[in-house]
Amino acid sequence: MQALKEILITEATEHEFKSDLEVRRPKSWLKTVSAFANSIGGTIYFGVDDTGTAVGLGDVKLAAAKISELINARIAPLPDFTLTPHRIDDKADILALRIMRGETPPYYYSADGSLIAYIRIGDESIRATPHQLSELARRGKNLTFDSMPTDYKVSDLTFSFFNAAFKRIKKIILTEKDYISFGLCKTDGTLTYAGLMFSDECPLLQSRVFCTHWDGLDKSGGVDDAVDDKEFEGDIISQLMSSHEFIKMNSKVRWKKMSDHRINKPDYADRAVFEALANALMHRDYSVIGSEVHVDMFDNRLEIYSPGGMPDGRLIQTLDIENVASTRRNPIISEIFHRLDFVERRGSGLKKIRNETSYLYGYTDDFAPTFESAQTAFHVRFRNMNYVPVEVGADVPAQLINHATNHATDHASNHDAVHGIELNERHEQLLKFCSEPKSRDEILEFLGLANRGHLRDAYLKPLLVAEKLRLTIPEKPQSNNQKYVRILDSQRR
């Protein structure tokens, strides 16, 4: 006997609940058998409703026999599975159908003369697309896209950037034997897709990186549509280095002068950004035609998009980043990036991205990078550490203020000039008043002011930019509940 809470969790990628065994409509659960076998495996609990409450089955032994019969008749090839009965709270009998991740996908659901393969995305079992079927078929043959042969020979292309990287970083001069051992070509000199992507003249149109620095907070544009944009193609080592350089050139490093040293304040953690770019190029789905890696920079954030979700169908936003196992969609590319010390091999990339960001001056959990995946995409988002969400009037666009603050220099004194405004004794009085959060109306009354525009431009904006005052609701600068509070020296790093 076992308590329900010891067996079940909420319905998720690896679990599904069925209140009863639908014999007349078996597709409702057999498609999940196909999806689990094609993805990461999972368990269907019969006799449990959608809320996770055990309602029980009438005859567990009969249900188990019928489940086995239907799987044998409707799923091909036959996946490995187990059936385990459980009695919950001494009254409800349920049945756990555990389906193992299959070694020979695709696994099809067969009915009415048609074969349909399903995959697991989040908590849904969905029909596999032709592209996903091809990926499943490669897995069934123990192949990956980057290991498949092409129509090109080593002699058809050049590898100057690839060779130079190994000579510079590892002090190694490569030969064709090394290309074979790396998996870049076959013994007859035929290049694999990985070899093609490390060549100088890589002809794969989807092997590109598009970088854009947008003006404002979205792609609709601010004063201008875009500040800068570049397209990088050719070998993926150059793509990695060039896109990394693009981000560095389009971001800023502010600094704060202390009594005996200077604190650098970059917009983003450089090592975290490099890791995210390397992951995007390593783990993207290169079999997707007509899609590229995209780097989009906005005033307040940096986004990196790569085609292809998690290889096992799980959603990264539902997982614990500290314990995500390494799954390599392109093992040859991943191994070479590791050899060149671009990345580690322990599946710690996402954790490293977060850790490196956490070392930045002024970091709080609000600035933690976020990861999101879908069926066909993976996104990494960084928040700009130096972006100041200020309340502005219609005549002063927010992107102009932040463009100016990117070039501002911070100092320790309360008498610095920010946007031509000297921080004076009145500012110091306001800071003392805001030792506890104060609303705008409270501040107006304290200073004896009537003009909100003057309060904004002469007091709030300078103190926000100088990081002596902060918003209590930074993500909603226009909120009616917004208040302002002093940043104490002890809160600075």
C-alpha positions, -999 to 999 in steps of 0.1 A, spaced: 0 0 0 12 35 -8 -1 70 -3 -10 89 -35 15 117 -28 43 92 -27 35 81 -63 21 110 -83 31 145 -92 11 170 -113 6 161 -149 37 170 -168 60 159 -196 67 125 -181 33 118 -165 -3 117 -177 -35 109 -158 -65 89 -170 -96 85 -148 -105 52 -165 -94 29 -193 -110 40 -226 -113 7 -245 -136 20 -273 -115 51 -278 -80 38 -271 -63 65 -292 -68 89 -263 -40 72 -244 -22 51 -270 -10 82 -287 7 91 -254 23 56 -254 37 65 -289 48 99 -277 66 86 -246 84 59 -266 95 85 -291 106 111 -265 120 105 -230 96 78 -217 69 84 -191 41 70 -171 3 69 -176 -17 65 -144 -51 49 -149 -76 55 -122 -65 90 -115 -84 121 -126 -70 153 -140 -66 168 -106 -44 140 -95 -70 124 -73 -72 86 -72 -107 75 -83 -97 39 -88 -103 12 -114 -130 -15 -111 -108 -45 -121 -71 -37 -122 -62 -72 -135 -86 -70 -164 -75 -35 -172 -38 -46 -173 -46 -74 -197 -66 -50 -220 -38 -24 -220 -12 -50 -230 -35 -63 -257 -41 -29 -272 -4 -18 -271 6 -51 -289 -21 -45 -315 -18 -8 -321 18 4 -314 46 -5 -338 74 -13 -332 65 -26 -298 80 -4 -270 93 -17 -237 67 -11 -209 57 -22 -174 24 -23 -156 23 -18 -119 -8 -18 -96 -10 4 -66 -37 7 -38 -41 42 -26 -53 50 9 -65 14 13 -95 20 -11 -86 30 -46 -68 7 -70 -48 24 -98 -25 11 -125 8 27 -136 18 21 -172 55 29 -175 68 33 -211 105 34 -217 123 57 -241 126 36 -273 158 27 -289 143 22 -324 120 51 -332 97 62 -347 70 44 -327 37 46 -345 1 44 -335 -17 22 -360 -54 25 -367 -77 22 -398 -47 14 -421 -27 45 -411 4 50 -391 9 81 -370 39 89 -348 34 112 -317 60 132 -297 58 147 -262 59 185 -259 53 198 -224 23 179 -211 8 172 -245 12 144 -270 12 159 -305 15 144 -340 51 145 -352 58 167 -383 76 153 -413 107 171 -400 104 155 -366 98 121 -382 131 124 -400 148 133 -367 133 103 -350 144 80 -379 180 93 -375 179 85 -338 166 51 -346 196 45 -368 219 60 -341 226 90 -364 227 127 -358 223 154 -385 259 166 -380 273 130 -385 254 124 -418 275 124 -451 272 151 -477 281 153 -514 313 173 -507 349 161 -502 375 176 -480 394 187 -511 364 207 -523 366 233 -495 391 251 -472 394 251 -434 417 280 -427 397 294 -397 392 259 -382 429 250 -386 440 284 -372 417 280 -341 434 247 -332 469 261 -339 462 292 -318 443 275 -289 456 240 -287 490 244 -305 481 216 -329 485 214 -367 457 193 -380 458 167 -407 431 148 -426 434 120 -401 424 144 -374 393 154 -395 384 117 -396 388 111 -359 368 143 -351 340 130 -373 343 158 -399 348 134 -428 347 97 -437 377 76 -446 371 83 -483 373 121 -476 335 126 -478 325 155 -455 298 151 -429 275 180 -422 297 189 -392 327 191 -416 307 213 -439 298 237 -411 335 241 -401 345 249 -436 353 285 -447 328 284 -475 300 265 -457 272 263 -483 244 256 -458 221 286 -460 206 278 -426 240 279 -410 240 317 -403 236 342 -375 216 373 -378 224 401 -353 204 432 -348 206 461 -323 171 475 -322 163 510 -312 140 509 -282 123 481 -263 108 461 -292 112 456 -329 87 483 -338 115 508 -335 122 539 -314 137 570 -330 152 546 -356 142 511 -365 177 496 -358 210 510 -345 232 482 -361 227 449 -379 250 422 -393 247 388 -409 274 362 -403 279 331 -424 307 307 -433 324 285 -407 306 284 -373 338 293 -354 338 326 -372 301 329 -366 306 325 -329 334 350 -327 318 376 -349 284 375 -332 301 377 -298 321 408 -310 288 423 -323 273 421 -288 304 436 -272 305 465 -297 268 472 -291 268 471 -253 285 494 -228 307 490 -197 299 518 -173 321 523 -142 319 536 -107 348 554 -91 354 545 -55 380 560 -31 408 536 -41 396 516 -71 371 515 -99 341 491 -103 333 481 -139 296 478 -146 290 460 -179 255 457 -194 259 419 -196 283 392 -183 306 386 -212 314 349 -204 276 342 -199 269 357 -233 296 337 -250 283 305 -234 248 312 -247 260 319 -282 281 287 -282 251 267 -270 229 282 -297 253 271 -324 260 237 -309 225 226 -301 204 242 -328 185 220 -352 204 224 -385 180 202 -404 155 231 -402 156 249 -435 149 286 -437 157 295 -401 189 309 -385 203 318 -350 191 353 -342 207 378 -317 184 407 -309 196 435 -287 171 460 -271 176 489 -247 167 467 -217 176 431 -228 195 408 -251 178 378 -267 194 348 -284 171 325 -304 180 292 -320 159 268 -341 149 236 -324 135 230 -289 149 205 -264 159 173 -282 138 152 -257 107 173 -260 107 187 -225 102 224 -219 133 240 -203 111 265 -183 96 236 -164 129 221 -154 154 228 -126 184 244 -143 207 230 -116 198 195 -127 193 195 -165 211 166 -180 233 172 -211 215 162 -243 236 169 -274 217 173 -307 250 177 -326 276 157 -307 304 163 -332 301 200 -331 298 199 -293 329 178 -290 350 202 -311 337 233 -292 348 215 -260 382 206 -275 387 243 -283 377 253 -247 347 272 -259 324 252 -235 325 225 -209 313 190 -215 294 184 -182 260 198 -193 266 228 -171 261 255 -197 228 270 -185 240 269 -149 272 287 -160 252 314 -178 233 321 -146 264 320 -123 285 343 -145 256 368 -146 253 367 -108 288 380 -103 279 414 -119 278 445 -98 243 452 -85 230 418 -94 197 406 -78 176 376 -87 155 399 -109 184 400 -133 188 362 -137 189 351 -173 158 332 -184 154 302 -206 124 292 -226 118 265 -252 90 254 -274 85 226 -300 107 244 -325 127 271 -307 149 279 -278 153 314 -263 178 328 -238 171 363 -224 195 386 -205 184 418 -187 206 448 -192 221 455 -158 224 492 -166 190 499 -180 170 524 -158 132 522 -162 123 558 -155 90 575 -157 91 599 -186 67 623 -203 55 620 -239 81 646 -250 110 625 -237 111 590 -252 125 563 -227 150 550 -252 166 585 -255 171 586 -217 187 552 -216 208 559 -247 222 589 -228 227 569 -195 247 543 -214 274 570 -217 271 584 -182 299 578 -156 290 571 -120 310 584 -90 308 580 -53 300 616 -44 264 630 -41 275 661 -61 279 645 -95 266 660 -127 240 637 -144 225 650 -177 238 685 -167 220 685 -133 241 689 -102 231 667 -73 228 691 -44 216 695 -8 180 693 -19 187 659 -35 203 648 -2 172 658 17 151 639 -6 172 608 -3 169 609 35 131 613 31 130 582 9 147 560 35 113 544 34 94 540 1 75 572 -8 50 579 -35 53 607 -61 26 627 -44 44 623 -10 76 635 -26 59 665 -42 44 675 -9 77 671 9 96 693 -16 68 718 -18 65 713 -56 34 714 -78 49 706 -112 53 668 -117 75 673 -148 99 694 -128 100 667 -101 107 641 -127 135 659 -145 152 677 -117 150 651 -89 138 616 -97 156 610 -130 190 622 -118 188 601 -86 176 570 -105 205 573 -130 230 579 -102 217 547 -86 209 565 -54 171 560 -57 152 530 -71 117 521 -81 98 496 -59 81 482 -91 108 485 -117 90 463 -142 60 487 -143 75 522 -141 40 538 -148 22 519 -121 -2 539 -99 13 520 -69 49 531 -78 71 543 -50 107 555 -47 132 543 -21 168 552 -13 196 528 -22 219 525 8 257 523 5 255 489 23 233 476 -6 260 484 -31 288 460 -40 
